[in-house]
Structures are given as structure tokens and as C-alpha cells.
Amino acid sequence: MENEIKMSEHEDDDNGDVAATGHSKKEFSAKGPKMPCFDDRVDDMDAFLHRFEVYADSQGWKKDKWTVYLSALLKGKALDVYSRLPDEDAQDYDILKDALLKRFNLTEEGFKQKFRSVRLESGEAPTQYIARSENYLMRWIDLANVDKDFDGLLSLI
């Protein structure tokens, strides 16, 4: 996988900037994601995917390669989800993301439950609690596909 990543990064190097060794600068920095693997015992899948997407964007990875990078970071139940997808679906990041979110109950109903049961955690600052609560509400609203106005929120609740 590392060679594939290096080759694709080298092909994407438009400026032809080559170090004295004959390798592009990008080639040296592209060794796959430098993130810890997902651990379903302690990590939140929604937060993990968000962090992965931000990292992938910052690295300039093409979205059609995201599943390759993400699959290297999955373990346990998350890896089971990936391995059980048909080959075509396993290469589509949006399909993989949707399957992972469903597996970890991060659906409209799941975020509704999280929002309604959110409590201040031990050692959590009030601003962190508010941000977490707001995130649950906004994800619930987004997944419910309601208008983001008073009437939409009223119908949702």
C-alpha cells in the first residue's frame, strides 16, 4: 500500500520539483495516514471520521483514495463493516462512511437519543458540554432532512 501511495502522490506532483535524490518531496511525506487506529472501545466513530476527513483534506488526498487510507486505520467491528462490503462499495468513501455510521448507531435516531440523554461528563468544561450537545442536535437535524428554521425544528422535536 505504501508504494501505491508513493506512486499516486508522485503522479500528482505537477510542479516537477525533484530533490537531489530524484524523488519528489511529496513522495517522502506520503506514507499513509499518521493517525491512531480506530478503537471501538474508546473512540467515537463520528468524531473519528470527522478527524480523518479533515486530515485527508489537509494532506490533499483525492477522495477516491480515502477508503484505502481509512481501511488501514480500522479494527474490530469497523473493520468487519469494511470487509463485508462488496468490492465496489468498499471503494466508495460515502458508502463506507454511511455503513460505519449505521453500524455504530450514528443515524437520525441515534443522534436523537444522544441529544436527549446528553449529560455533563466528569471533568468536562461547560463550553465542551455545549459544543457536544450542539453537535448532537445539528447531526440529528441534518440526518432528519428537515428545514433549519423554527418550523423545521418544531416538527422534528
LUMMIVEX-422383 format. One line per 3 residues: number of its first residue (from 1); their letters; for each residue x negated, y negated, z of N, C-alpha, C, CB. Coordinates in steps of 0.05 Angstrom, whole numbers. Atoms other than C-alpha are relative to their C-alpha. Glycine has a CB too. Layout:
N
NUM = A = X,Y,Z,X,Y,Z,X,Y,Z,X,Y,Z  ...
This chain:
157
1 = MEN = -17,24,0,0,0,0,-18,-25,0,19,0,24  17,23,-1,-57,-47,16,-11,-8,-27,-23,5,20  10,5,27,-86,-40,-54,22,-13,-17,-10,25,-13
4 = EIK = -22,11,15,-17,-54,-84,4,-29,7,25,17,5  -4,27,-9,-10,-116,-42,-23,-18,-11,0,-1,31  23,15,10,-80,-139,-61,3,-6,-30,-26,14,6
7 = MSE = -2,3,29,-67,-127,-134,22,-20,-7,6,27,-13  -22,19,7,0,-164,-134,-7,-28,8,26,9,14  9,26,-8,-30,-222,-96,-20,-11,-20,-12,0,29
10 = HED = 20,8,19,-88,-224,-145,14,-9,-26,-20,22,-5  -15,7,24,-39,-225,-204,14,-26,2,19,22,-7  -15,25,-5,-1,-283,-173,-18,-24,2,16,3,25
13 = DDN = 19,22,-3,-64,-325,-168,-2,-15,-26,-28,10,9  -2,15,25,-50,-378,-221,-25,-18,-5,24,-17,0  21,20,4,-109,-424,-208,-27,12,-8,-3,-16,24
16 = GDV = 24,-14,8,-162,-372,-224,-24,-6,19,-7,-9,-28  20,6,-19,-201,-394,-162,-12,26,10,11,-17,23  13,-25,-8,-251,-337,-151,-24,-6,16,-7,16,-26
19 = AAT = 23,3,-18,-301,-332,-95,-25,11,-14,4,13,28  25,-9,12,-374,-316,-109,-1,31,-3,-23,-8,18  0,-29,2,-358,-242,-98,16,10,-23,10,11,26
22 = GHS = -16,-9,23,-310,-241,-157,29,6,9,-12,24,-13  -27,-5,-9,-247,-234,-114,13,-27,6,0,18,25  -15,24,-6,-193,-286,-105,1,-4,30,28,0,-12
25 = KKE = -3,6,-29,-185,-320,-37,25,13,11,1,-30,5  -25,-12,-9,-114,-294,-33,-4,30,5,22,-4,-21  4,-28,-3,-139,-223,-41,-10,8,27,-20,10,-22
28 = FSA = 10,-6,-26,-176,-226,24,21,-3,22,-24,-18,6  -19,5,-21,-117,-253,63,25,18,-2,9,-29,-1  -24,-16,4,-65,-204,36,-4,29,8,10,-1,-29
31 = KGP = 3,-27,-9,-69,-142,79,26,10,12,-23,2,21  -26,-8,-11,5,-136,94,7,-17,23,0,29,8  -10,17,-22,46,-165,150,-17,3,25,29,7,6
34 = KMP = 15,0,-25,7,-184,212,20,-7,22,-24,-20,-1  -21,3,-20,67,-176,257,2,27,15,28,-8,-12  -4,-26,-14,81,-124,311,24,15,-13,5,-5,30
37 = CFD = -22,-16,10,126,-67,290,25,-4,17,-8,30,0  -25,2,-14,199,-68,308,3,23,20,24,0,-20  -4,-20,-21,213,-32,373,29,-3,10,-20,-3,24
40 = DRV = -28,3,-7,287,-19,383,6,1,30,16,21,-14  -4,1,-29,277,-12,458,-1,-28,11,-20,18,14  4,27,-11,257,-84,467,6,-23,-19,-29,-3,10
43 = DDM = -4,22,20,267,-123,402,29,-2,-8,-18,5,-24  -26,5,11,330,-154,375,-3,0,-31,12,-28,10  4,-3,29,338,-135,301,5,-27,-14,19,21,-11
46 = DAF = -5,25,13,369,-202,282,-23,-20,3,26,-13,12  23,17,-5,312,-241,313,-25,10,-15,-6,-2,30  23,-12,14,261,-193,283,1,-6,-30,-1,30,5
49 = LHR = -3,5,28,289,-201,213,-4,-30,-6,28,9,-10  4,29,4,291,-277,221,-30,-6,0,15,-16,22  29,5,-2,218,-277,243,-14,11,-25,-11,13,25
52 = FEV = 12,-12,24,200,-231,185,4,-18,-25,12,28,-5  -6,17,23,235,-276,134,-16,-26,0,30,-6,-1  16,24,-2,200,-338,160,-29,6,-7,2,-12,29
55 = YAD = 28,-8,5,133,-302,158,-3,6,-30,-7,25,16  2,-6,28,146,-275,88,1,-25,-18,23,19,-9  -1,25,15,165,-344,62,-27,-15,3,23,-18,10
58 = SQG = 25,15,-4,103,-375,94,-24,13,-15,-6,-1,30  21,-14,15,60,-322,60,3,-2,-30,-1,29,9  -5,2,28,91,-336,-7,6,26,-14,-23,-13,-13
61 = WKK = -6,-25,12,113,-265,-18,25,-2,-17,4,22,22  -24,-2,17,162,-251,-74,20,18,14,-7,11,-29  -20,-14,-15,228,-227,-46,3,29,-9,27,-14,-4
64 = DKW = -3,-28,9,227,-164,-89,-21,18,13,-3,1,-30  20,-16,-14,167,-141,-48,5,2,31,-28,-11,-5  -5,2,-29,197,-156,21,6,27,12,22,-18,6
67 = TVY = -7,-26,-12,224,-85,31,-25,17,4,19,15,-18  25,-15,-3,154,-56,21,-13,-9,26,-18,-4,-24  13,11,-24,126,-102,74,16,7,26,-4,-30,-2
70 = LSA = -17,-6,-23,185,-93,121,-1,29,8,29,-9,-5  0,-28,-6,185,-18,116,-24,9,17,1,17,-25  24,-6,-15,114,-17,144,2,-8,29,-24,-13,-13
73 = LLK = -4,10,-27,140,-51,207,23,14,15,5,-30,-1  -23,-13,-12,199,-6,221,-8,26,14,22,6,-21  3,-25,-15,201,50,273,27,9,10,-21,-3,23
76 = GKA = -24,-10,-14,254,93,306,25,-1,-17,4,-15,25  -25,1,13,326,81,287,-1,-18,-25,22,-11,18  2,18,23,307,24,240,-13,15,-24,-16,-25,7
79 = LDV = 13,-16,21,260,70,201,19,21,-12,-26,13,10  -20,-20,9,316,122,197,19,-13,-20,16,11,24  -18,14,18,361,70,165,-13,-3,-27,8,-28,12
82 = YSR = 15,5,25,308,53,113,-3,27,-15,-27,-12,6  6,-25,14,291,126,98,25,13,-11,-14,19,19  -25,-12,9,365,145,88,13,-15,-23,19,3,23
85 = LPD = -11,15,22,379,92,37,-9,12,-27,-9,-30,1  9,-9,27,379,113,-37,-23,-18,-9,24,-2,-20  25,14,8,314,92,-71,6,-28,-11,-14,16,-22
88 = EDA = -6,26,11,347,35,-109,8,-20,22,24,2,-20  -8,18,-22,379,6,-46,-23,-6,19,23,13,16  23,4,-18,315,14,-6,-19,-20,-12,-15,27,4
91 = QDY = 17,20,12,281,-33,-55,13,-28,-1,-7,9,-28  -15,25,0,334,-88,-47,1,-11,29,29,4,-11  2,10,-27,319,-131,14,27,-6,13,-17,-25,1
94 = DIL = -26,7,-11,390,-156,22,16,24,9,16,-17,-20  -14,-25,-7,419,-86,22,-13,13,25,-1,20,-24  14,-11,-24,366,-62,72,7,-16,24,-31,0,-5
97 = KDA = -6,17,-23,378,-122,117,29,5,10,-3,-30,-8  -28,-5,-7,454,-110,115,2,27,15,18,-1,-24  -1,-27,-12,444,-36,132,-12,-1,28,-15,20,-17
100 = LLK = 13,2,-26,397,-53,190,18,-15,20,-27,-14,-2  -18,15,-18,445,-105,218,24,16,8,9,-26,-14  -23,-17,-6,503,-57,214,-8,22,20,12,13,-25
103 = RFN = 9,-21,-18,463,-2,249,-3,-10,28,-27,12,-10  5,11,-27,447,-48,307,24,-17,9,-25,-16,0  -25,13,-7,519,-74,311,-2,-30,-1,9,9,28
106 = LTE = 3,29,4,499,-143,287,18,-9,-23,-30,-8,-5  -20,6,19,563,-153,249,18,-22,12,17,26,-7  -18,20,-10,620,-202,257,10,8,28,25,-3,-19
109 = EGF = -10,-9,-26,649,-161,314,-23,1,21,13,28,-3  23,-2,-18,580,-150,345,-7,-28,11,-23,12,-13  7,27,-9,565,-225,348,23,-12,16,-6,-18,-24
112 = KQK = -23,9,-16,635,-239,373,-3,10,29,27,10,-12  4,-11,-26,622,-192,431,-24,-13,15,-5,30,-2  23,13,-13,553,-222,444,7,-28,9,-24,-2,-20
115 = FRS = -8,28,-7,582,-293,444,18,0,25,14,-14,-23  -19,0,-22,638,-275,491,-12,11,26,24,17,-7  12,-11,-24,593,-238,540,-27,-13,8,-3,30,-3
118 = VRL = 27,12,-6,532,-284,539,-1,-11,28,-6,-22,-21  5,10,-27,505,-299,608,-29,-10,2,5,22,21  26,10,-5,445,-337,633,-18,23,10,0,-24,20
121 = ESG = 18,-22,-8,387,-288,638,-20,-11,21,-16,11,-24  19,7,-21,338,-288,696,-24,-14,-12,-8,24,17  23,15,10,284,-340,684,4,-15,-25,-23,19,-4
124 = EAP = -6,13,25,318,-368,623,7,-29,6,23,14,-15  -6,29,-2,319,-444,616,28,-6,-11,-22,-17,-14  -26,7,11,387,-476,605,0,-6,-30,11,-24,15
127 = TQY = 1,6,29,365,-501,536,-3,26,-16,-24,-18,-6  2,-26,14,346,-429,517,27,14,-1,-22,17,13  -26,-12,-2,413,-404,541,19,-13,-21,12,-3,28
130 = IAR = -17,14,19,449,-457,500,-7,7,-29,-2,-31,4  8,-8,27,408,-441,438,8,28,-7,-31,-3,-3  -8,-28,5,421,-367,445,31,2,-4,-9,18,24
133 = SEN = -29,0,3,496,-379,455,9,-12,-26,13,-16,23  -7,12,25,499,-425,396,-7,18,-24,-16,-27,-3  8,-19,21,462,-374,353,21,22,-3,-27,12,5
136 = YLM = -21,-21,1,513,-320,371,26,-11,-13,7,11,28  -24,12,11,571,-367,355,-3,-5,-30,7,-26,14  4,6,28,541,-390,289,-1,25,-18,-25,-17,-4
139 = RWI = 1,-25,15,526,-319,266,27,12,-2,-20,20,14  -27,-11,0,597,-298,285,16,-16,-21,13,-3,28  -15,17,19,626,-357,245,-9,7,-29,-5,-30,6
142 = DLA = 11,-6,27,580,-342,185,10,27,-10,-30,0,0  -8,-27,9,597,-268,183,30,2,-3,-10,20,21  -30,-1,3,672,-282,191,9,-15,-24,12,-13,25
145 = NVD = -6,15,25,670,-327,129,24,-19,4,6,19,-22  -21,20,-5,715,-380,160,-11,-28,-5,12,2,29  9,28,4,713,-454,146,-13,-10,26,23,-18,-8
148 = KDF = 15,11,-23,664,-491,191,12,-27,8,-30,-2,-6  -14,24,-10,716,-541,215,18,9,23,16,-14,-23  -17,-6,-24,765,-545,273,20,22,-6,14,-25,9
151 = DGL = -20,-21,6,819,-504,238,-12,27,-4,15,-8,-25  13,-26,4,770,-450,217,-8,12,26,-24,-3,-18  8,-10,-26,742,-444,287,24,8,17,-16,-22,15
154 = LSL = -25,-7,-15,812,-445,317,11,27,-9,21,-22,-3  -11,-26,10,834,-388,272,-18,23,8,3,-1,-30  19,-21,-8,771,-349,289,4,8,29,-29,-10,-4
157 = I = -3,-6,-29,780,-355,364,28,9,6,-7,-25,17
